[in-house]
């Protein structure tokens, strides 16, 4: 059962005509989403980063002009269902999930906007189905992580060992919601307090034992199967749509302006102040939104 704070937030959102909660059926599972903007705006599917959820776009979405931003909670995140326990969280399975949503929305041409892991998924979609994707906006991310082929056997062994250990791990509980918010503020990729409250509100549940994450613990596990740089580049080289890569000065992917980005034909790259979550920071989000608006205007 949701706590009062969560109920108040969702009720407030339901009365906002520019924000709407959506649900989709994907492979027999329920996928949750938040839509911002006018119903007749340019439909853009948005994908969040690892361990985040659709609320990650709450600051950026209202600043996008004439855009209907539909931000998904990817499988295992936010209010979306978890994958079956026997099914690992491979990044490429998100490609099928996204296309299912696009089909439900009857979108023949898909505009994609992704942050971090969501950017990597977006690029995989565009590389796999280049005729289906109309544009890419990538925030602090471009492609799945790449590995040397010689690393892969040991990486697989390590991932399998961690998968076994997870089965015996007890869930962590917080006595108050504020404890969970503080943990998110001080996480690996820190975010401002208001943003942490938004993200945590959609990612936590209250039980008789206290608050714990809705997020499937399995999404924290490393992938059993990884991709080499040659494999990733094969996807990037197939992208044919207008593409915009936005990076943060204190971000985590400065190397993306190098080899990998050059594999995307005609990609535009811009640098902004801020950290990895610059789209959640009050100052960087304004010039970031302006750049994205100009990009959409340029592609008609």
KEMAR-115399 format. One line per 3 residues: number of its first residue (from 1); their letters; for each residue x, y, z of C-alpha. Coordinates in nm, 3 decimals. Layout:
BEGIN
NUM	A	X,Y,Z | ...
// end
This chain:
BEGIN
1	XXX	0.000,0.000,0.000 | 0.133,0.344,-0.087 | 0.207,0.594,0.186
4	XXX	0.019,0.925,0.220 | 0.303,1.128,0.067 | 0.298,0.915,-0.247
7	XXX	-0.080,0.930,-0.272 | -0.079,1.311,-0.241 | 0.186,1.342,-0.511
10	XXX	0.006,1.114,-0.755 | -0.329,1.280,-0.689 | -0.172,1.621,-0.754
13	XXX	-0.023,1.490,-1.078 | -0.356,1.342,-1.191 | -0.516,1.689,-1.174
16	XXX	-0.240,1.847,-1.380 | -0.364,1.860,-1.742 | -0.005,1.877,-1.867
19	XXX	0.097,1.560,-1.679 | -0.065,1.221,-1.712 | 0.005,0.872,-1.576
22	XXX	-0.002,0.604,-1.847 | 0.010,0.224,-1.849 | 0.108,-0.018,-2.127
25	XXX	0.105,-0.395,-2.158 | 0.447,-0.524,-2.257 | 0.513,-0.897,-2.289
28	XXX	0.235,-0.966,-2.040 | 0.380,-0.716,-1.790 | 0.264,-0.367,-1.700
31	XXX	0.486,-0.076,-1.798 | 0.420,0.259,-1.631 | 0.490,0.601,-1.782
34	XXX	0.441,0.971,-1.726 | 0.337,1.195,-2.014 | 0.400,1.569,-2.010
37	XXX	0.287,1.828,-2.260 | -0.001,1.878,-2.504 | -0.172,1.570,-2.642
40	XXX	-0.116,1.699,-2.997 | 0.253,1.776,-2.939 | 0.545,1.598,-3.104
43	XXX	0.544,1.251,-2.941 | 0.885,1.176,-2.789 | 0.955,0.855,-2.596
46	XXX	1.196,0.917,-2.308 | 1.410,0.661,-2.127 | 1.571,0.718,-1.787
49	XXX	1.908,0.610,-1.655 | 2.006,0.310,-1.443 | 1.819,0.295,-1.109
52	XXX	1.621,0.611,-1.196 | 1.265,0.627,-1.326 | 1.031,0.843,-1.535
55	XXX	1.043,1.127,-1.279 | 1.398,1.200,-1.396 | 1.244,1.421,-1.667
58	XXX	1.016,1.627,-1.440 | 1.227,1.944,-1.480 | 1.315,1.907,-1.846
61	XXX	0.975,1.802,-1.986 | 0.781,2.124,-1.909 | 1.053,2.327,-2.083
64	XXX	1.022,2.143,-2.414 | 0.802,2.339,-2.653 | 0.531,2.159,-2.850
67	XXX	0.650,1.821,-2.723 | 0.445,1.538,-2.577 | 0.716,1.367,-2.370
70	XXX	0.622,1.013,-2.272 | 0.874,0.896,-2.013 | 0.875,0.523,-1.940
73	XXX	0.963,0.340,-1.621 | 1.178,0.068,-1.774 | 1.133,-0.291,-1.658
76	XXX	1.229,-0.335,-1.294 | 1.220,0.040,-1.227 | 0.964,0.283,-1.085
79	XXX	0.605,0.159,-1.103 | 0.671,-0.089,-1.386 | 0.661,-0.466,-1.332
82	XXX	0.973,-0.670,-1.269 | 1.095,-0.922,-1.522 | 1.043,-1.289,-1.426
85	XXX	1.303,-1.400,-1.171 | 1.459,-1.638,-1.422 | 1.512,-1.358,-1.678
88	XXX	1.823,-1.136,-1.647 | 1.811,-0.764,-1.721 | 1.989,-0.744,-2.056
91	XXX	2.003,-0.396,-2.206 | 1.885,-0.519,-2.546 | 1.556,-0.650,-2.408
94	XXX	1.459,-0.286,-2.355 | 1.463,-0.247,-2.734 | 1.171,-0.487,-2.769
97	XXX	0.989,-0.323,-2.476 | 1.016,0.022,-2.630 | 0.898,-0.094,-2.971
100	XXX	0.596,-0.258,-2.809 | 0.502,0.074,-2.647 | 0.555,0.259,-2.975
103	XXX	0.322,0.012,-3.148 | 0.057,0.059,-2.878 | 0.082,0.435,-2.936
106	XXX	0.063,0.372,-3.315 | 0.390,0.558,-3.372 | 0.537,0.457,-3.706
109	XXX	0.822,0.704,-3.664 | 0.976,0.729,-3.317 | 1.151,1.029,-3.160
112	XXX	1.371,0.914,-2.871 | 1.524,1.102,-2.579 | 1.737,0.908,-2.331
115	XXX	1.959,0.973,-2.032 | 2.262,0.754,-1.958 | 2.141,0.391,-1.984
118	XXX	1.829,0.523,-2.156 | 2.051,0.689,-2.417 | 2.228,0.360,-2.479
121	XXX	1.895,0.182,-2.528 | 1.781,0.458,-2.764 | 2.092,0.415,-2.978
124	XXX	2.041,0.039,-2.991 | 1.685,0.094,-3.113 | 1.803,0.339,-3.381
127	XXX	2.082,0.106,-3.490 | 1.859,-0.199,-3.502 | 1.566,-0.030,-3.678
130	XXX	1.714,0.277,-3.851 | 1.403,0.331,-4.066 | 1.181,0.345,-3.756
133	XXX	1.362,0.617,-3.555 | 1.309,0.981,-3.659 | 1.546,1.149,-3.412
136	XXX	1.775,1.088,-3.115 | 1.848,1.317,-2.821 | 2.110,1.158,-2.598
139	XXX	2.191,1.296,-2.252 | 2.514,1.183,-2.087 | 2.513,0.854,-2.272
142	XXX	2.551,0.707,-2.618 | 2.590,0.330,-2.624 | 2.625,0.022,-2.403
145	XXX	2.957,-0.008,-2.220 | 3.223,-0.178,-2.430 | 3.470,-0.446,-2.325
148	XXX	3.778,-0.613,-2.465 | 3.693,-0.962,-2.589 | 3.963,-1.113,-2.368
151	XXX	3.786,-0.975,-2.059 | 3.455,-1.141,-2.129 | 3.507,-1.491,-1.977
154	XXX	3.607,-1.350,-1.638 | 3.333,-1.084,-1.658 | 3.079,-1.362,-1.715
157	XXX	3.213,-1.561,-1.421 | 3.197,-1.257,-1.193 | 2.839,-1.179,-1.302
160	XXX	2.724,-1.534,-1.235 | 2.883,-1.535,-0.890 | 2.707,-1.209,-0.802
163	XXX	2.377,-1.346,-0.930 | 2.411,-1.640,-0.691 | 2.495,-1.414,-0.396
166	XXX	2.192,-1.192,-0.463 | 1.956,-1.482,-0.395 | 2.070,-1.486,-0.033
169	XXX	2.070,-1.111,0.024 | 1.802,-0.962,0.250 | 1.620,-0.647,0.135
172	XXX	1.726,-0.320,0.296 | 1.464,-0.122,0.486 | 1.457,0.245,0.588
175	XXX	1.267,0.359,0.897 | 1.157,0.682,0.722 | 1.119,0.796,0.366
178	XXX	1.364,1.079,0.436 | 1.637,0.821,0.503 | 1.583,0.683,0.153
181	XXX	1.590,1.036,0.006 | 1.917,1.108,0.186 | 2.063,0.785,0.052
184	XXX	1.968,0.890,-0.302 | 2.115,1.239,-0.256 | 2.445,1.083,-0.149
187	XXX	2.443,0.802,-0.404 | 2.701,0.719,-0.667 | 2.552,0.987,-0.893
190	XXX	2.425,1.261,-0.655 | 2.115,1.465,-0.737 | 1.957,1.774,-0.575
193	XXX	1.720,1.713,-0.283 | 1.400,1.794,-0.473 | 1.500,1.558,-0.753
196	XXX	1.583,1.286,-0.501 | 1.239,1.325,-0.345 | 1.075,1.286,-0.686
199	XXX	1.279,0.982,-0.783 | 1.244,0.811,-0.446 | 0.870,0.878,-0.432
202	XXX	0.828,0.666,-0.744 | 1.081,0.402,-0.646 | 0.993,0.310,-0.288
205	XXX	0.716,0.129,-0.107 | 0.611,0.117,0.257 | 0.566,-0.220,0.429
208	XXX	0.523,-0.336,0.787 | 0.903,-0.361,0.809 | 0.966,-0.008,0.682
211	XXX	1.038,0.150,0.345 | 1.221,-0.044,0.076 | 1.291,-0.002,-0.294
214	XXX	1.037,-0.108,-0.553 | 1.327,-0.137,-0.794 | 1.412,-0.498,-0.874
217	XXX	1.741,-0.577,-0.699 | 1.842,-0.779,-1.005 | 1.888,-0.459,-1.209
220	XXX	2.198,-0.388,-0.996 | 2.369,-0.702,-1.123 | 2.628,-0.683,-1.400
223	XXX	2.524,-0.834,-1.731 | 2.627,-1.193,-1.790 | 2.682,-1.113,-2.159
226	XXX	2.872,-0.797,-2.264 | 2.948,-0.629,-2.597 | 3.281,-0.544,-2.754
229	XXX	3.358,-0.205,-2.909 | 3.337,-0.357,-3.257 | 2.987,-0.488,-3.187
232	XXX	2.865,-0.157,-3.042 | 3.009,0.039,-3.334 | 2.816,-0.183,-3.575
235	XXX	2.492,-0.049,-3.422 | 2.609,0.313,-3.412 | 2.711,0.309,-3.777
238	XXX	2.358,0.207,-3.879 | 2.194,0.514,-3.719 | 2.055,0.739,-3.992
241	XXX	1.836,0.989,-3.806 | 1.929,1.340,-3.685 | 2.110,1.294,-3.353
244	XXX	2.205,1.529,-3.070 | 2.448,1.428,-2.794 | 2.447,1.651,-2.483
247	XXX	2.723,1.603,-2.228 | 2.793,1.761,-1.889 | 3.122,1.930,-1.798
250	XXX	3.138,1.728,-1.476 | 2.974,1.425,-1.632 | 3.098,1.068,-1.648
253	XXX	3.133,1.016,-2.021 | 3.382,1.274,-2.158 | 3.521,1.009,-2.393
256	XXX	3.193,0.997,-2.586 | 3.304,1.297,-2.792 | 3.577,1.071,-2.928
259	XXX	3.573,0.742,-3.114 | 3.221,0.618,-3.042 | 3.038,0.943,-3.121
262	XXX	3.216,0.974,-3.455 | 3.057,0.645,-3.560 | 2.714,0.815,-3.567
265	XXX	2.666,0.987,-3.900 | 2.614,1.363,-3.865 | 2.578,1.362,-3.487
268	XXX	2.578,1.703,-3.316 | 2.754,1.731,-2.981 | 2.718,2.003,-2.716
271	XXX	2.870,2.049,-2.370 | 2.679,2.197,-2.075 | 2.761,2.287,-1.715
274	XXX	2.659,2.039,-1.448 | 2.704,1.677,-1.346 | 2.579,1.345,-1.482
277	XXX	2.222,1.444,-1.386 | 2.246,1.794,-1.534 | 1.886,1.766,-1.657
280	XXX	1.780,1.759,-1.289 | 1.984,2.064,-1.191 | 1.793,2.398,-1.197
283	XXX	2.059,2.599,-1.384 | 2.185,2.360,-1.655 | 1.836,2.235,-1.744
286	XXX	1.738,2.573,-1.896 | 2.010,2.595,-2.165 | 1.979,2.220,-2.217
289	XXX	1.607,2.252,-2.292 | 1.676,2.547,-2.522 | 1.927,2.339,-2.720
292	XXX	1.684,2.049,-2.751 | 1.406,2.284,-2.862 | 1.632,2.425,-3.134
295	XXX	1.720,2.072,-3.242 | 1.355,1.972,-3.281 | 1.284,2.296,-3.466
298	XXX	1.570,2.223,-3.707 | 1.442,1.880,-3.801 | 1.094,2.014,-3.875
// end
